[in-house]
Amino acid sequence: MSDAGSDSQGGGPPGSGPEGGDNKQAQALKPRDSSTLIIVDASAGEPRVLMGKRRLDQVFMPGKYVFPGGRVDPADRGLETVDELHESDAAKLLVDMRDTPSPGRARAIALAAIRETFEEAGILVGASGTPSKPVESDSWRDFYAQGYMPKLSQLRFFARAITPPGRPRRYDSRFFYADVSAIALRTEVRDGELSSLDWFTFDEMRALDLPAITRVVLEDLIDRLKLDLEGGAAAAAAAAVPFYRHKSGASRRQLLTLPVT
């Protein structure tokens, strides 16, 4: 996980900690788009999720357990994929999107989650395919070189959080999950930010050294998985997305829902 992705997970729920009011530059920072992907394996009954432990020699959050993720790069835009996001997820990503909302930006956010998972965990979420044009990004070139293209329909958008004002880095983080069956290939890890990768049950994860926002999002994930199990595709499409942010001097939890048509 890049420092960018880690900060988006490790800053705590919006509203936790000091605002850093004396740091006007930090207060003025605009959040940058970032995304996280949680892989869920329920094949043996009790769900387990993949988490990595940050190296102890890292300055930022040493020893913390995190999910793969990080900030959106320009290279995440306009990539060829085997399919697209579920229509409901693409629409939810646009709800209350900062600055200028666009389907291309929503798509790039989801693609960043796939790229970061490939870089940090060596896990490729995709399907067989070859792009029709050259790929400029080193990370994406390595991804496509495996003989696969990203498969966006495997991702489900289920939570969002913005780092509170006053932090030295701020991120507008979108959290996705995917079933373990979405893994098309496991490769060597591309970067060394995580010292280990392991599968944990939810009870086991609660005992780990987790960033505060990760604890909050895990509970949201449990609720979402139960909803999907009971209601299927219709429930997934209609599910509200918890959104954590600091607004008007207070921490807020808002539910993002699709407009009624």
N, C-alpha and C positions, 0 to 999 in steps of 0.2 A: 504494500500500500504506500502510495506517495504521501509525503507530509500533507499535501492538500487533502487527500482523502481521509487521512487520519484526523486532521484537524476538524473536518466536518463531522466525524463521528465522535471525536474526543472532547469537543468543546462543551459538552453537557447540554441538556435540554435548554432551549432558548429561555433566558431569564435566570438561569442558574449562574452563580458566581458574580463577581463585580463587573460593572459595566465599563470601567476604565474611563470615567468621565473626564479625567485630566488629560487624556490623550485624544486631542481633537482629530488628529489624523486617523487614528483607529476608529473613532466614532463615525467618521465620514466614509469609511470603506464600504464599498458595495459588495454584496455577496456574489461569489462566482458559482456558476453551475457546476455541480458534481453529482456523482451517482455511485451507488453501492449495489452489489449483487449477493444475495444469500442463496446458497444451494441447499435444498432440503431433500433428505433421503428418508422416505417413510416405507421403504421396501421390506424392512424387517419388523414393521409394526410401529413401535414408538419412533416418532420423527427425530432425526439427528440433522444438525447443520454443520457446514464447514466453516471453521474459524482458523485464523493464523495468529501466532504470537510474534509481536514486534521484537526485534533484536534488542538485547540489553545494552548494547553500545550505542544505540540511537539516542539522540538528544531529546527528541519529541516522543513522549509516551513509551518509554522503554518497558518491555515486559507486558504491555497491555495486549489483550486478545481483541482482534478486530476482524471485520469482513473485508474481502477485496473491494477496492473502490478508490475513486479519486476524481480529480477535476476533469471537466470536459475540455478536450483539445480541439483546435480548428480542424485537425485531420479527421475528426469523428463525423464531420458533415459530408453529406453527398456520397457515402459509400454504397457499393452494391451489396445487396443482401438477398437471401433466398426467399424471404417473405417480409411482412411488415408487422408492426405491433397490432395487438387486438384493437379494434376500433375504439372500444371503451377506454382502454389504457391511454391511447394516443390523445383522446379527448380530455381525460382527467389531467394529463400532464400540462395541458393548455389552461386549465382552470387557475385563475389568479397568478399566472406566470408574470414575472417581473419584466419591465422594459417592453420589448416588442415580441409578443407571442407569435410563434410560427410552428407549423408542423415539422419543418426541417430542424428546428432547434430541439423540439421534443424528441425527435428521432435520434439526434446526436447525443442527447442525454442517455438514452437507452444503450446506444452503441458504446459509449464510454464505459458503461458497466461491464459489457462483454470484453472490451479491450483490457481493462484493468484486471479482470479475473484471469485473462490469458497471461498477462505480464506477471502477476503476483502469485498466482496459484498454478500456472501451467495448464489450466483447464480451458478447453475450447468449446464454446457453446455455438453450434452451427450445424450445417449440413453440407454434403458434397456439392462442390461447385467451383467455377473458375470465373473471376471477374473479367469483363470484356475490355477493360482499359487498365493501364499501369497504375499501381498504387504508390503514392509518394511517401507516406509515413513508414518509418522503419518497423514499428510495432505491428501495424496492419499488414505490411508486406510479409512479415514473418507469419502472421496469422493465415493469410491467404496461401502462403507457400506450403502449408500443410495439406492443401487440397480441399479446403472447406471455405464456406462463406458464412457470415453471421446469420443467425436465425432469430429474428426479433420476436416472433410469436411465442417463444419459450419464456419470455419475461413477463411478469405481472407486477404492476406498480401498486404499492400498498402503503407507503408512508413518505412523509417529507418533513424536513427540519432545516431551519435557517440559524446559523451561528449568531448568538446575540451581539449587539453593538459593543464596541470597545475592545474586541479581540483583535490581535495582530493580523489574523487571517479570518476571512468570513466566507462561508459556503452555503449555497442553497442546494441542499442534498436531497436527492430522490432515492428512495429505497425500493429495490425490486427483489423478487424471489423467483426461483426456477426449480423445477423438480430435477432430481439427479439424472433422470432419463434424458435431460437436455444436453448432457455432456457427450459430445461427439468424439473427443480425443483428449487424452492426458499427455502432456509434454513436459520437458524440463522447464523449471521455473525461470522466467526471463530476468527478474531482478532479485536482490537479496534482502528485501526489506522485512520479510517474515522469516523467523528462525525455525518455525515448524508449522505444519498444517495438520489439523485433526478434526474428527467428527465428534460432536457433542450432543447429548440430549438437552432439552431445555432446562431440566433440573441441574445437570452438570454445568451448563453455561452460567446459571445464576451464582454458582460458587466461584467462577473465574474472576480475574481482575479485568473488569470491563469498563469502557468509557460510559459515562452516565447516560448519554443518548442511546447507546446500544441497548442498555437495559430496558429503556422505555419502548424502543422499536421492537424488541423481542416479544414483549407482551402483545403489541399490535399484530405481530406476525402470528402468534398463537391464535388470536381471535380470528384473523383472516383465514387461516387454514381450516379452522372449525367451520366457518361460514361456507367456504368452498366445498368442504366435504358434505355438508348438509344440503346445500342449495345448488351445487354444480355450476355450470357455465353461466346461468342466469344470475346467480348470486354474485359471482365474480365480476360480472359486467356492471352490476348495480352497486357494488360495495363502495362505501365512502372511504376516502383516504385521509387519515389523521395528519394534520399539518401543525407543526410546533414552531412557534416564533415569538419574538419579543416585540410587543406593539403597545404604544401609548404607556410606556413605563412598566408594563407587566408581562409576565409569561402567559402565553395563550395556546390553547389546543383547539384548533378549528377543524371541522370536517369538510373536506372538499367533495362535492357531489356534482354530477352532471346536471345541466339545466333540464327541466321538465319540458318536453316538446309535445 
